[in-house]
Amino acid sequence: MENIKQIKFQNKKKPTAQFDILKLENLFKRKDLDHSIEEFHKVNFFAIILIENGTGYHTIDFTEYKCSKGTILTIRKDQIHKFFRSDSINGSLFLFTDEFLVSYLEKSENLRVIQLFNDLLSSPKLQLYPNDFLEIQQIKQRIESEFFEKNDSYSMHIIRSELHILTTKLLRIKLNHQNLDLERKYLKEFIEFQNLVESNVHIYTKVKEYANKLGVSTKTLNTITKEIVNKSAKEFIDDIAVRQIKRLLINTELSIKEIAYKSGFEETTNFYKYFKRHTKSTPEQFRLAY
């Protein structure tokens, strides 16, 4: 049985909307939620957190990020995360479904926007410089004006356009800050490989199996992963596998034997060896630590 709360997108005030914006300080005070925001939960939508004042922490998957004025955190669909309550923090939380923004973009633009949320290519934390922070705040204020004040038949169309501007500007800032290049060779092929591994890592573990599915050689697949994330294809597959095992250990009550089987291991002893080799801890130690 899974413990982790699966959070579906819901805008109670505007049930037909696929977008919402919340104040963090108001979220921390809410009593009507059906889950604890301080426990790990998985979202089926995209989220952008903008810290406007104060300091605190936020955990995305298994990494804790310190937040302060000008911090941006990006959370992609199907990621797990949790909040840390803080009386000192003020900020905004943008929530939207992939249908709201991504389905309205051309394929090439869609690919670019999604990379803002790709934590395998870059950190989900971005610290804005003062001039960038001011520019992002201005976009936020325009979105708030349309969402809370004007709220007419044009508002959601305008908000969608403003959100596209927001994600594009954040992506540009991230590319400059973290020295990324979305035009580089093999990026499209890498993302195709990434999606394939994330969906099938419990079934396929060999580089050759993925190479065959992608119609490339194992040498080419290694070249692709080396170019984009500076890892071999096998190292990348193992990273995804270990991440998914960690999620099962933390977010379910499944036994170690059941998790081993669910992760594609026929022998529990092999599962133990694999997990300890990659994490330096046993499955039980990792589960207990969290």
Secondary structure, 3 states (H helix, E strand, C coil): CECCEEECCCCCCCCCCCEEEEEHHHHHHCCCCCCCCCCCEEECCEEEEEEEECCEEEEECCEEEEECCCEEEEECCCCEEEECCCCCCEEEEEEECHHHHHHHCCHHHHHHHHHCCCCCCCCCEEECCHHHHHHHHHHHHHHHHHHHHHCCCCHHHHHHHHHHHHHHHHHHHHHHHCCCCCCCCCHHHHHHHHHHHHHHCCCCCCHHHHHHHHCCCHHHHHHHHHHHHCCCHHHHHHHHHHHHHHHHHHHECCCHHHHHHHCCCCCHHHHHHHHHHHHCCCHHHHHHHC
